[in-house]
Amino acid sequence: MRRKNGEIISAKVAVKPSDIRTGTPISNAARKGTERLKGDDTGHLLAKVLGGSGKDLDNLFGQLRKVNRGDYRQFEKAIRERIETSGKSVNLEWGFQTFSGSGKRPDRILFKVFQDGKLVDRQWFNNF
């Protein structure tokens, strides 16, 4: 969901076992279209390993390199392992807070994981 200015405020997606490892790398065109600060990566909202697109700008955002390649990646890995181990789908939800620049780069991200209708994991990620 986005505000009128294009600021993303939330997102939801279901990830099935068949989605694992079907994502695409970030294209150069998409990388250039993402608002980033110095020290940022262009990060997938829905991870490539979970089936996320690297060409769809709605799935990409400026993310601190150390977060993208650190805690966020580890959280995504744990989600993949949960799906592979259980053989069941998960529902993912994101909430975004406090936007820098033009409003397309979140400062905080709340990432929730649901399975069988129950919240099974959640984590805040600082992006500042």
DRENLUMKOL-656332 format. One record per residue: x negated, y negated, z of N, C-alpha, C, O in turn; residue in one letter. Coordinates in Angstrom, 2 decimals, always signed. Example, Ala and Ser with C-alpha at 12.3 -4.5 7.8 and 13.67 -1.06 7.14 Angstrom:
2
     n_c1     n_c2     n_c3    ca_c1    ca_c2    ca_c3     c_c1     c_c2     c_c3     o_c1     o_c2     o_c3  rest
   -13.19    +5.69    +7.80   -12.30    +4.50    +7.80   -13.20    +3.30    +7.80   -14.24    +3.32    +8.46     A
   -12.85    +2.25    +7.08   -13.67    +1.06    +7.14   -12.90    -0.03    +7.87   -13.41    -1.14    +8.04     S
***
This chain:
128
     n_c1     n_c2     n_c3    ca_c1    ca_c2    ca_c3     c_c1     c_c2     c_c3     o_c1     o_c2     o_c3  rest
    -0.84    +1.16    +0.00    +0.00    +0.00    +0.00    -0.90    -1.23    +0.00    -1.91    -1.29    +0.70     M
    -0.51    -2.22    -0.79    -1.29    -3.45    -0.90    -0.41    -4.66    -0.63    +0.80    -4.64    -0.85     R
    -1.05    -5.71    -0.15    -0.36    -7.00    -0.05    -0.39    -7.65    -1.43    -1.06    -7.15    -2.34     R
    +0.32    -8.75    -1.58    +0.40    -9.43    -2.88    -0.96    -9.87    -3.41    -1.16    -9.94    -4.62     K
    -1.90   -10.17    -2.51    -3.23   -10.62    -2.95    -4.15    -9.47    -3.35    -5.32    -9.69    -3.68     N
    -3.62    -8.24    -3.32    -4.41    -7.08    -3.70    -5.10    -6.39    -2.54    -5.73    -5.34    -2.71     G
    -4.99    -6.98    -1.35    -5.61    -6.40    -0.15    -4.94    -5.08    +0.20    -3.73    -5.03    +0.41     E
    -5.72    -4.03    +0.25    -5.17    -2.72    +0.61    -4.99    -2.67    +2.13    -5.89    -3.04    +2.88     I
    -3.80    -2.22    +2.57    -3.54    -2.17    +4.00    -3.34    -0.74    +4.51    -3.53    -0.47    +5.69     I
    -2.96    +0.16    +3.61    -2.82    +1.56    +4.03    -2.79    +2.45    +2.80    -2.57    +2.00    +1.68     S
    -3.03    +3.73    +3.05    -2.99    +4.72    +1.97    -2.69    +6.08    +2.59    -3.01    +6.34    +3.74     A
    -2.06    +6.94    +1.79    -1.74    +8.31    +2.22    -1.95    +9.25    +1.04    -1.72    +8.87    -0.11     K
    -2.39   +10.47    +1.34    -2.54   +11.47    +0.29    -2.53   +12.86    +0.93    -2.98   +13.04    +2.06     V
    -2.02   +13.82    +0.18    -2.11   +15.23    +0.59    -3.27   +15.85    -0.18    -3.42   +15.61    -1.38     A
    -4.07   +16.65    +0.49    -5.19   +17.34    -0.14    -4.98   +18.84    +0.02    -4.88   +19.35    +1.14     V
    -4.90   +19.53    -1.11    -4.70   +20.98    -1.14    -6.05   +21.69    -1.27    -7.03   +21.09    -1.70     K
    -6.10   +22.95    -0.89    -7.35   +23.70    -1.08    -7.87   +23.65    -2.52    -9.08   +23.64    -2.74     P
    -6.97   +23.63    -3.49    -7.39   +23.59    -4.90    -8.00   +22.25    -5.30    -8.61   +22.15    -6.36     S
    -7.85   +21.21    -4.46    -8.44   +19.89    -4.74    -9.92   +19.82    -4.37   -10.64   +18.94    -4.85     D
   -10.37   +20.73    -3.51   -11.74   +20.67    -3.00   -12.75   +20.74    -4.15   -12.67   +21.60    -5.03     I
   -13.68   +19.80    -4.12   -14.79   +19.69    -5.09   -14.32   +19.40    -6.53   -15.01   +19.77    -7.48     R
   -13.17   +18.76    -6.68   -12.68   +18.43    -8.03   -12.78   +16.94    -8.33   -12.35   +16.50    -9.39     T
   -13.33   +16.15    -7.41   -13.43   +14.71    -7.61   -14.46   +14.34    -8.66   -15.19   +15.19    -9.18     G
   -14.51   +13.05    -8.95   -15.43   +12.55    -9.97   -16.39   +11.52    -9.37   -16.04   +10.81    -8.43     T
   -17.62   +11.44    -9.93   -18.57   +10.44    -9.45   -18.10    +9.04    -9.82   -17.24    +8.86   -10.69     P
   -18.67    +8.06    -9.16   -18.30    +6.67    -9.41   -18.91    +6.21   -10.73   -20.11    +6.33   -10.95     I
   -18.06    +5.70   -11.60   -18.53    +5.22   -12.90   -19.18    +3.85   -12.73   -18.90    +3.13   -11.77     S
   -20.05    +3.49   -13.66   -20.70    +2.18   -13.61   -19.68    +1.06   -13.70   -19.81    +0.05   -13.01     N
   -18.67    +1.22   -14.54   -17.63    +0.20   -14.69   -16.88    +0.01   -13.37   -16.60    -1.12   -12.97     A
   -16.54    +1.11   -12.72   -15.83    +1.03   -11.44   -16.72    +0.40   -10.37   -16.24    -0.39    -9.55     A
   -17.98    +0.76   -10.35   -18.93    +0.20    -9.37   -18.99    -1.32    -9.49   -19.02    -2.03    -8.48     R
   -19.00    -1.81   -10.71   -19.06    -3.26   -10.95   -17.76    -3.95   -10.55   -17.76    -5.14   -10.25     K
   -16.65    -3.21   -10.55   -15.35    -3.80   -10.22   -15.01    -3.77    -8.74   -13.92    -4.18    -8.35     G
   -15.93    -3.29    -7.92   -15.68    -3.17    -6.48   -16.36    -4.31    -5.74   -17.53    -4.60    -5.97     T
   -15.62    -4.97    -4.84   -16.20    -6.04    -4.03   -17.13    -5.43    -2.99   -16.70    -4.64    -2.15     E
   -18.40    -5.81    -3.05   -19.40    -5.28    -2.12   -20.23    -6.42    -1.56   -20.36    -7.48    -2.17     R
   -20.78    -6.17    -0.39   -21.74    -7.08    +0.22   -23.13    -6.46    +0.10   -23.26    -5.28    -0.21     L
   -24.16    -7.26    +0.36   -25.52    -6.73    +0.35   -25.60    -5.59    +1.36   -25.14    -5.72    +2.49     K
   -26.18    -4.48    +0.96   -26.28    -3.31    +1.82   -25.10    -2.36    +1.73   -25.03    -1.38    +2.46     G
   -24.17    -2.65    +0.82   -22.99    -1.79    +0.63   -23.21    -0.76    -0.45   -23.97    -0.98    -1.40     D
   -22.54    +0.37    -0.30   -22.30    +1.33    -1.37   -20.90    +1.05    -1.90   -20.11    +0.36    -1.26     D
   -20.61    +1.58    -3.07   -19.22    +1.68    -3.49   -18.77    +3.04    -2.98   -19.24    +4.08    -3.46     T
   -17.87    +3.05    -2.02   -17.44    +4.29    -1.40   -16.10    +4.76    -1.94   -15.25    +3.96    -2.33     G
   -15.92    +6.09    -1.95   -14.62    +6.66    -2.27   -13.73    +6.54    -1.04   -14.17    +6.81    +0.07     H
   -12.49    +6.14    -1.22   -11.51    +6.22    -0.15   -11.24    +7.70    +0.11   -11.49    +8.21    +1.20     L
   -10.72    +8.39    -0.91   -10.60    +9.85    -0.86   -11.90   +10.39    -1.44   -12.21   +10.17    -2.61     L
   -12.64   +11.10    -0.64   -13.97   +11.58    -1.01   -13.96   +12.41    -2.29   -13.00   +13.12    -2.58     A
   -15.03   +12.30    -3.03   -15.24   +13.14    -4.22   -15.08   +14.61    -3.87   -14.46   +15.36    -4.63     K
   -15.62   +15.04    -2.74   -15.56   +16.45    -2.33   -14.12   +16.89    -2.01   -13.83   +18.08    -1.97     V
   -13.23   +15.91    -1.77   -11.83   +16.22    -1.49   -10.93   +15.99    -2.70    -9.70   +16.10    -2.60     L
   -11.54   +15.68    -3.85   -10.78   +15.49    -5.08   -10.60   +14.04    -5.49    -9.82   +13.76    -6.40     G
   -11.30   +13.12    -4.84   -11.15   +11.70    -5.12   -11.79   +11.26    -6.43   -12.83   +11.78    -6.84     G
   -11.15   +10.29    -7.08   -11.61    +9.76    -8.35   -12.65    +8.66    -8.14   -12.51    +7.81    -7.27     S
   -13.69    +8.71    -8.96   -14.70    +7.66    -8.96   -14.49    +6.66   -10.07   -15.32    +5.79   -10.30     G
   -13.37    +6.77   -10.77   -13.05    +5.86   -11.87   -11.89    +4.94   -11.52   -11.73    +3.88   -12.13     K
   -11.08    +5.34   -10.54    -9.88    +4.60   -10.15   -10.25    +3.57    -9.09   -10.63    +3.93    -7.97     D
   -10.15    +2.29    -9.43   -10.53    +1.23    -8.49    -9.71    +1.27    -7.21   -10.17    +0.81    -6.16     L
    -8.49    +1.81    -7.27    -7.68    +1.93    -6.05    -8.27    +2.93    -5.07    -7.87    +2.95    -3.90     D
    -9.20    +3.76    -5.51    -9.82    +4.74    -4.63   -11.23    +4.32    -4.19   -11.94    +5.10    -3.55     N
   -11.64    +3.12    -4.53   -13.00    +2.67    -4.25   -13.00    +1.38    -3.45   -12.12    +0.54    -3.61     L
   -14.00    +1.24    -2.58   -14.13    +0.01    -1.81   -15.57    -0.18    -1.38   -16.35    +0.78    -1.32     F
   -15.93    -1.43    -1.09   -17.26    -1.73    -0.58   -17.39    -1.19    +0.83   -16.58    -1.50    +1.70     G
   -18.43    -0.38    +1.05   -18.61    +0.28    +2.33   -20.08    +0.21    +2.72   -20.97    +0.44    +1.90     Q
   -20.34    -0.12    +3.98   -21.72    -0.13    +4.45   -22.41    +1.18    +4.11   -21.88    +2.26    +4.36     L
   -23.57    +1.07    +3.54   -24.32    +2.26    +3.11   -24.51    +3.24    +4.27   -24.32    +4.44    +4.10     R
   -24.90    +2.73    +5.44   -25.16    +3.63    +6.58   -23.90    +4.34    +7.06   -23.99    +5.46    +7.57     K
   -22.74    +3.74    +6.89   -21.48    +4.38    +7.27   -21.08    +5.39    +6.19   -20.74    +6.53    +6.50     V
   -21.13    +4.96    +4.93   -20.75    +5.83    +3.82   -21.59    +7.10    +3.79   -21.07    +8.19    +3.55     N
   -22.87    +6.96    +4.04   -23.78    +8.11    +3.97   -23.99    +8.78    +5.33   -24.75    +9.74    +5.44     R
   -23.31    +8.27    +6.34   -23.47    +8.79    +7.70   -22.17    +9.35    +8.25   -21.71   +10.41    +7.85     G
   -21.58    +8.61    +9.20   -20.40    +9.09    +9.92   -19.21    +9.37    +9.01   -18.50   +10.36    +9.21     D
   -18.98    +8.50    +8.02   -17.83    +8.70    +7.12   -18.01   +10.00    +6.34   -17.07   +10.79    +6.20     Y
   -19.20   +10.23    +5.83   -19.49   +11.46    +5.08   -19.32   +12.70    +5.97   -18.78   +13.71    +5.53     R
   -19.77   +12.61    +7.21   -19.62   +13.75    +8.13   -18.15   +14.03    +8.42   -17.75   +15.19    +8.54     Q
   -17.35   +12.98    +8.54   -15.91   +13.14    +8.78   -15.26   +13.82    +7.57   -14.44   +14.72    +7.73     F
   -15.63   +13.37    +6.37   -15.11   +13.99    +5.14   -15.51   +15.46    +5.05   -14.72   +16.31    +4.63     E
   -16.74   +15.76    +5.44   -17.22   +17.15    +5.43   -16.40   +18.00    +6.38   -16.04   +19.14    +6.06     K
   -16.09   +17.47    +7.56   -15.29   +18.21    +8.53   -13.88   +18.48    +7.99   -13.31   +19.54    +8.25     A
   -13.33   +17.53    +7.24   -12.01   +17.73    +6.62   -12.10   +18.85    +5.59   -11.24   +19.74    +5.56     I
   -13.12   +18.80    +4.74   -13.30   +19.85    +3.74   -13.41   +21.22    +4.41   -12.77   +22.18    +3.99     R
   -14.22   +21.30    +5.45   -14.40   +22.57    +6.16   -13.09   +23.05    +6.79   -12.81   +24.25    +6.80     E
   -12.29   +22.13    +7.32   -10.98   +22.48    +7.90   -10.09   +23.10    +6.83    -9.44   +24.12    +7.08     R
   -10.05   +22.49    +5.65    -9.21   +23.01    +4.56    -9.71   +24.37    +4.11    -8.93   +25.30    +3.94     I
   -11.02   +24.48    +3.91   -11.59   +25.75    +3.44   -11.40   +26.87    +4.46   -11.10   +28.01    +4.09     E
   -11.56   +26.57    +5.73   -11.44   +27.59    +6.78    -9.99   +28.04    +6.96    -9.72   +29.23    +7.10     T
    -9.07   +27.07    +6.96    -7.66   +27.40    +7.21    -6.92   +27.84    +5.96    -5.92   +28.56    +6.04     S
    -7.41   +27.40    +4.78    -6.69   +27.67    +3.54    -5.42   +26.86    +3.41    -4.57   +27.15    +2.56     G
    -5.28   +25.82    +4.26    -4.07   +24.99    +4.27    -4.39   +23.55    +3.86    -5.51   +23.07    +4.02     K
    -3.37   +22.90    +3.34    -3.48   +21.49    +2.97    -3.56   +20.61    +4.21    -3.18   +21.03    +5.30     S
    -4.05   +19.40    +4.01    -4.01   +18.37    +5.04    -3.39   +17.12    +4.43    -3.40   +16.94    +3.21     V
    -2.85   +16.28    +5.28    -2.38   +14.96    +4.87    -3.32   +13.95    +5.51    -3.61   +14.02    +6.70     N
    -3.78   +13.02    +4.70    -4.71   +11.99    +5.16    -4.02   +10.64    +5.13    -3.24   +10.35    +4.22     L
    -4.30    +9.82    +6.12    -3.78    +8.46    +6.17    -4.91    +7.52    +6.56    -5.75    +7.83    +7.40     E
    -4.92    +6.36    +5.92    -5.89    +5.32    +6.23    -5.15    +4.03    +6.58    -4.11    +3.72    +6.01     W
    -5.70    +3.31    +7.52    -5.24    +1.96    +7.83    -6.44    +1.05    +7.79    -7.54    +1.43    +8.20     G
    -6.25    -0.16    +7.28    -7.37    -1.08    +7.10    -7.10    -2.37    +7.86    -5.96    -2.83    +7.93     F
    -8.14    -2.95    +8.44    -8.02    -4.18    +9.22    -9.10    -5.17    +8.85   -10.19    -4.80    +8.40     Q
    -8.79    -6.44    +9.05    -9.72    -7.54    +8.97   -10.57    -7.49    +7.70   -11.54    -6.75    +7.61     T
   -10.19    -8.28    +6.73   -10.85    -8.22    +5.45   -11.83    -9.36    +5.25   -11.55   -10.51    +5.58     F
   -13.00    -9.02    +4.70   -14.05   -10.00    +4.38   -13.88   -10.47    +2.95   -13.21    -9.82    +2.14     S
   -14.47   -11.58    +2.64   -14.48   -12.05    +1.25   -13.09   -12.32    +0.73   -12.30   -13.01    +1.38     G
   -12.78   -11.79    -0.43   -11.49   -12.05    -1.08   -10.38   -11.14    -0.57    -9.25   -11.22    -1.05     S
   -10.69   -10.28    +0.39    -9.65    -9.43    +0.94    -9.61    -8.04    +0.38    -8.64    -7.32    +0.60     G
   -10.63    -7.63    -0.34   -10.64    -6.28    -0.92   -11.66    -5.36    -0.26   -11.82    -4.21    -0.66     K
   -12.35    -5.87    +0.76   -13.34    -5.07    +1.48   -12.97    -5.05    +2.96   -13.09    -6.07    +3.63     R
   -12.51    -3.90    +3.47   -12.08    -3.84    +4.87   -13.26    -3.88    +5.84   -14.35    -3.40    +5.54     P
   -13.01    -4.47    +7.00   -14.02    -4.48    +8.06   -13.88    -3.28    +8.98   -14.86    -2.84    +9.59     D
   -12.67    -2.74    +9.08   -12.42    -1.56    +9.92   -11.48    -0.62    +9.18   -10.58    -1.05    +8.46     R
   -11.72    +0.67    +9.38   -10.91    +1.70    +8.72   -10.50    +2.72    +9.77   -11.35    +3.26   +10.48     I
    -9.21    +2.98    +9.86    -8.70    +4.05   +10.71    -8.35    +5.21    +9.79    -7.53    +5.06    +8.88     L
    -8.95    +6.35   +10.02    -8.80    +7.54    +9.16    -8.15    +8.62   +10.01    -8.71    +9.04   +11.03     F
    -6.96    +9.08    +9.61    -6.23   +10.12   +10.35    -6.06   +11.36    +9.49    -5.90   +11.28    +8.27     K
    -6.11   +12.52   +10.14    -5.96   +13.81    +9.47    -4.81   +14.56   +10.15    -4.80   +14.73   +11.36     V
    -3.86   +15.01    +9.33    -2.72   +15.79    +9.81    -2.73   +17.16    +9.14    -3.05   +17.28    +7.96     F
    -2.38   +18.17    +9.91    -2.23   +19.52    +9.34    -1.04   +20.17   +10.04    -0.91   +20.09   +11.26     Q
    -0.19   +20.79    +9.26    +1.03   +21.39    +9.79    +1.85   +20.37   +10.57    +2.48   +20.70   +11.58     D
    +1.84   +19.12   +10.10    +2.63   +18.07   +10.71    +2.08   +17.50   +12.01    +2.73   +16.67   +12.64     G
    +0.90   +17.93   +12.41    +0.30   +17.47   +13.67    -0.98   +16.70   +13.40    -1.77   +17.06   +12.52     K
    -1.19   +15.64   +14.18    -2.44   +14.90   +14.10    -3.55   +15.78   +14.66    -3.51   +16.18   +15.83     L
    -4.55   +16.09   +13.83    -5.63   +16.98   +14.26    -6.97   +16.25   +14.41    -7.89   +16.78   +15.04     V
    -7.07   +15.06   +13.85    -8.31   +14.30   +13.99    -8.04   +12.86   +13.59    -7.15   +12.58   +12.78     D
    -8.81   +11.96   +14.16    -8.73   +10.54   +13.78   -10.02    +9.87   +14.20   -10.66   +10.25   +15.18     R
   -10.39    +8.86   +13.43   -11.62    +8.15   +13.77   -11.57    +6.75   +13.18   -11.08    +6.54   +12.07     Q
   -12.08    +5.79   +13.94   -12.28    +4.43   +13.45   -13.69    +4.32   +12.88   -14.64    +4.87   +13.42     W
   -13.80    +3.61   +11.76   -15.10    +3.32   +11.16   -15.24    +1.82   +11.03   -14.40    +1.16   +10.42     F
   -16.32    +1.28   +11.59   -16.62    -0.14   +11.42   -17.38    -0.32   +10.12   -18.26    +0.47    +9.78     N
   -17.02    -1.36    +9.39   -17.61    -1.62    +8.08   -18.19    -3.04    +8.06   -18.08    -3.76    +7.07     N
   -18.82    -3.41    +9.19   -19.41    -4.75    +9.29   -20.74    -4.68   +10.00   -21.40    -5.71   +10.18     F
***
